[in-house]
């Protein structure tokens, strides 16, 4: 049986609990899609998202939550909380620099610890209809940083921001996420649909 593990913050967690270990978000939607596809009937899905986590938190728990699981496929989505703290504290270059430094360290450690695992990155995002929005502009720097890290480590990057940028051209951002960060069901289904297509070509 193959194993795919999702690692990240509250967007990945999707309100997961002991009674709902896959949560209610895009991870659970993708798991449902796998169940309906005979090509993936032997795929085990694990959700390791935790609310409020930053890249530093992932660094502190990757050995227990990821390496110990030894997944065949690992998808990491982190950065919204890092960017939000950056935004609330003021747009300071060193905070973005710390994010890049710590994410780089995490990826380096994971590649050594899990040489046979396929690692892919998901960008953070902000669902916004205006590119003039201050937080959207800051988030764009984080998205660019994830792309750069993917290139540095030769890892594929799934651009979630791009998906929502297209979606807000035909629907209001609040219909996807009331706070423009935590998706409602429609927002999670949007991520899952595109991500499933992305993964289906790879795994």
N, C-alpha and C positions, 0 to 999 in steps of 0.2 A: 504493500500500500504506500502510495506517495503522500507526502505531507507538505502542506502549504501553510505558512504562518504569517500573520499580519501583525506588525509591531508599530505602536504609535500612541497617540493621545486619545482624547474623548471622541473625536470623529471616527476613529477606528473602533474604539470601545463600543460605541453605539448603545449605551446603557446596558452593557453586559452585566450579568449577575450569576450566582451559582445555579439559578434555575434557567438562565438563558445565557450559556457560556459564549455564544457567538454574537450576543447583543441583538439589536433591532436595526442596525445600520447596514452600510454597504457590504460588510463582511458576511452578514447573514443572508443578504440577497444573493451574493455570489455563491454561497454554499448551496442555496436552493437551486440556482442555475446548474451547478455541478451535478446535483442529484437528478436533474432532469436530462442530463446528457450522459449517454452510455460510455463516452470516452473518459469520463471523470468519475465513474461510479466507485472507484477505489481511492478517491482523493480525500484525505483527512484534512479538515480545515480547523485551524486554531487561531483564536483571537487573543492577542496580547496587548491590547490597547488599554491605557489607564488615563482617566480624566486628569486634566491639568498638567500632564507631563511635558517636559521640555527635552531637548537633546541631552542635557546633562543627566536627566532622570534615566534616559535609555542607556546611557553609559554605565550607570550604577547598577542596572539590572539585566544587562544583555547576557551575562554568563548563565544566570539562573533561568531566565525566561526564554532565551533563544538557543544558546549553545547546548544546553542540556536537552533541548527538544530535538536537536539535529534535523531541522527541516530540509526537505529537498528544494523548496522554494521559499524565499523570504521577501516580503514586501514591507518597506518602511515608509511611513508618512509622518513627518514631524516638522514643526516649525511655526504653527499658528500661535502657540503659547509663547514661544520665544519672541516672535514678532510683536505680539500684543504687549508683552512686558517692555519690549524695546520702545514701542509707541507711547505707552503710558509714562515711561521714564524720560522720554525725549529721544528724538532720532539721533543716536550717537553711533558713530562708525565702529567703536570698539565692541558694541554689543553684537552687531552683525558679525564682526570678526571672530568673536568668541563662539558664536553659533557654527560658523564655518570650521573653526579649529576643532571643536568638539565632535562635530559630525564627521569630519575627516578622520579623527582618531577612532571613532566608533566603526566606521567602514573598514579601516585598516585592521582593527582587531577582529572583526567578523570574518574578513577574508582569510585571515590566518587560521582562526579557530574553525571555520567551516569552509574548507577549500572546495568541497563538492556541492555546496549549496548555491543555487542560482539566486542572486540578490538583485532586486529591482527597487527603484525609488519612486515615490509619489510626491509631487510638489505640494507645498502648502497652498492656500488660496484665500481670497476674500471675495465674496459674491457681491459685486458692486456694478452699477450701471454707468459709473463715471470714472474715467481714468484720472480725473483731477482730485479725487478723494485722497486725503493724506495717508490713510492706512493702506489704501490700495497701492499707492506709490511705494510705500515701505515694503509691502508684501511682494511687490515686483522684484525688489532686490533679493529677497529670500528665495523666490522662485528661480531667479537667475543663478543664485548660489548653488541650489540643488542641481540644476542642469550642469553647472561647472564641475561639481563634485562627481556627478555621474560620468562626465567625460574623463576626469582625472583617474577614476577607478575602473573605467571601462564597464560601466553599469548602465542598463537601460533606465530611462526616466519616463514616467507617465505623467503628463502635464494636466493636472486637475484644474488648475487656474484657467487654462485655455478652454476647457469644456464649459465652465461656468461663464466665461466671457462670451461664448457663443450663445449660451442659453438666455442670458439677460437681454439679448437683442430682440427676443420674441416673447419674453415674459418678465414680470417684475421680480426683482431679486428676493423680495420677502415671500414670494410663493415657493421659493426653494429653501429658504432659511429665514425665519423671522428675525434673527439677530445678524443675518448675513454671514454667519460662521458655522453654526450647528444645523446641518440640513434636516428638514422635515423628510417624510417618507419619499416624496418626489425627488428631492435632492439626492438622497442616498441611492435611489434607483437609477438616477442619471449617472452618478459615479460608477455604480456597479455595472450598468449596461456597457459603457465604454471600456471599463477595465476588463470585463469578461472578454470582449472582442480583442483587446490588446493581449491578454494572456492566452487566448485560444490559439493565437498564431505562434506562441512561444513555447508552451508546455504540452 
